[in-house]
């Protein structure tokens, strides 16, 4: 639905929306797979489009979902791993951590030290691991 008029408007106006609601909108395709939904609302929204020089009304689906705070692995996360096949396991691991404790660790140390499946490695905040979508998007990490 990224090609829809509504999706384009929401994407183009995401900074304004974030300023108004205090949260950065996440496109559905970028939603973390293991994110926990706290509230979800689906509606059909009427929009007006120009077709062959005439204004027409149509409906498009709009899904609003409030997600619990969760870590986001960045696009460079696999580079930090000794074996790229660990990526799913790492994603499971970081999503099982207590979010407040993870935030504290990353704010204090800047890295999360991980021991998993006989491998030891570090995930750097702001490069491999982010605490929010807006943090990741600000540096092109998603």
C-alpha positions as CSV (number, residue, x, y, z in Angstrom):
1,X,0.0,0.0,0.0
2,X,3.1,2.3,-0.2
3,X,1.9,3.4,-3.6
4,X,-1.4,4.7,-2.2
5,X,-2.1,8.4,-1.8
6,X,-2.6,8.0,1.9
7,X,0.7,6.2,2.4
8,X,2.5,8.9,0.4
9,X,0.9,11.7,2.4
10,X,1.7,10.0,5.7
11,X,5.3,9.4,4.7
12,X,5.8,13.0,3.4
13,X,4.2,14.4,6.6
14,X,5.8,12.1,9.1
15,X,7.9,14.8,10.7
16,X,4.8,16.9,11.3
17,X,2.9,13.9,12.6
18,X,5.7,13.0,15.0
19,X,5.8,16.6,16.3
20,X,2.0,16.5,16.9
21,X,1.7,13.1,18.6
22,X,5.2,12.8,20.1
23,X,5.9,9.5,18.3
24,X,7.6,8.7,15.0
25,X,5.3,6.9,12.6
26,X,6.7,3.6,11.5
27,X,5.8,2.3,8.0
28,X,4.1,-1.1,8.2
29,X,7.0,-2.6,6.2
30,X,9.5,-1.4,8.8
31,X,7.6,-2.7,11.9
32,X,9.9,-4.8,14.0
33,X,8.8,-8.4,13.6
34,X,8.7,-9.1,17.3
35,X,7.2,-5.8,18.4
36,X,4.3,-6.1,20.8
37,X,1.1,-4.3,19.8
38,X,-0.6,-2.4,22.6
39,X,-3.5,-1.1,20.6
40,X,-4.5,-1.5,16.9
41,X,-7.2,0.3,14.9
42,X,-8.0,-0.4,11.3
43,X,-10.2,2.0,9.3
44,X,-11.2,2.7,5.8
45,X,-10.4,6.4,5.0
46,X,-12.0,8.3,2.2
47,X,-9.6,10.2,-0.1
48,X,-10.1,12.2,-3.2
49,X,-8.1,11.5,-6.3
50,X,-7.8,13.0,-9.7
51,X,-8.6,10.4,-12.4
52,X,-8.8,11.5,-16.1
53,X,-9.2,15.2,-15.0
54,X,-12.1,14.3,-12.6
55,X,-12.1,14.3,-8.9
56,X,-13.2,10.9,-7.5
57,X,-13.6,9.5,-4.0
58,X,-12.2,6.2,-3.0
59,X,-11.3,4.5,0.2
60,X,-7.9,3.3,1.4
61,X,-7.1,1.2,4.5
62,X,-5.4,2.9,7.4
63,X,-3.9,0.9,10.2
64,X,-2.8,2.7,13.4
65,X,-1.0,0.6,15.9
66,X,0.7,1.6,19.2
67,X,3.7,-0.6,19.8
68,X,5.5,-1.2,23.1
69,X,9.0,0.2,23.1
70,X,11.4,-2.4,21.7
71,X,15.0,-2.6,20.4
72,X,15.6,-2.4,16.7
73,X,18.4,-4.2,15.0
74,X,19.9,-1.9,12.4
75,X,20.8,-2.7,8.8
76,X,24.5,-3.1,9.9
77,X,23.7,-5.6,12.7
78,X,24.9,-8.6,10.7
79,X,28.3,-7.0,10.4
80,X,28.8,-7.3,14.1
81,X,28.1,-11.0,14.2
82,X,30.8,-13.7,13.9
83,X,28.2,-15.7,11.9
84,X,25.4,-13.9,9.9
85,X,23.2,-16.9,10.5
86,X,22.9,-15.8,14.1
87,X,20.8,-12.7,13.2
88,X,17.4,-14.3,14.0
89,X,18.8,-15.6,17.3
90,X,20.2,-12.2,18.2
91,X,16.9,-10.5,17.3
92,X,15.1,-13.0,19.6
93,X,17.6,-12.4,22.4
94,X,17.4,-8.6,22.4
95,X,13.6,-8.7,22.3
96,X,13.6,-10.9,25.4
97,X,15.7,-8.4,27.4
98,X,14.0,-6.1,29.8
99,X,13.6,-2.9,27.8
100,X,14.4,-0.5,30.7
101,X,17.5,-2.5,31.7
102,X,18.7,-2.6,28.0
103,X,18.2,1.2,27.8
104,X,20.2,1.7,30.9
105,X,23.0,-0.5,29.7
106,X,23.2,1.2,26.3
107,X,23.1,4.6,27.9
108,X,25.9,3.8,30.3
109,X,28.1,1.6,28.1
110,X,27.1,2.3,24.5
111,X,27.3,-1.4,23.7
112,X,25.5,-4.6,24.5
113,X,27.9,-7.5,25.1
114,X,26.3,-10.7,23.9
115,X,27.3,-14.3,24.5
116,X,25.2,-16.5,22.2
117,X,25.6,-20.0,20.9
118,X,29.2,-20.1,21.8
119,X,30.0,-16.7,20.3
120,X,30.8,-13.5,22.0
121,X,30.3,-10.1,20.3
122,X,29.2,-6.5,20.9
123,X,26.3,-4.6,19.4
124,X,27.0,-0.9,19.3
125,X,24.1,1.5,20.0
126,X,23.6,3.8,17.1
127,X,25.2,1.4,14.6
128,X,23.9,-2.1,15.2
129,X,21.2,-1.6,17.8
130,X,18.7,1.2,18.4
131,X,16.2,1.9,21.1
132,X,13.6,3.4,18.8
133,X,12.7,3.7,15.2
134,X,13.3,7.4,15.2
135,X,16.8,6.9,16.6
136,X,17.5,4.4,13.8
137,X,15.9,6.5,11.1
138,X,18.0,9.6,12.1
139,X,21.2,7.8,11.1
140,X,19.8,5.7,8.2
141,X,20.0,2.5,10.3
142,X,16.8,1.1,9.0
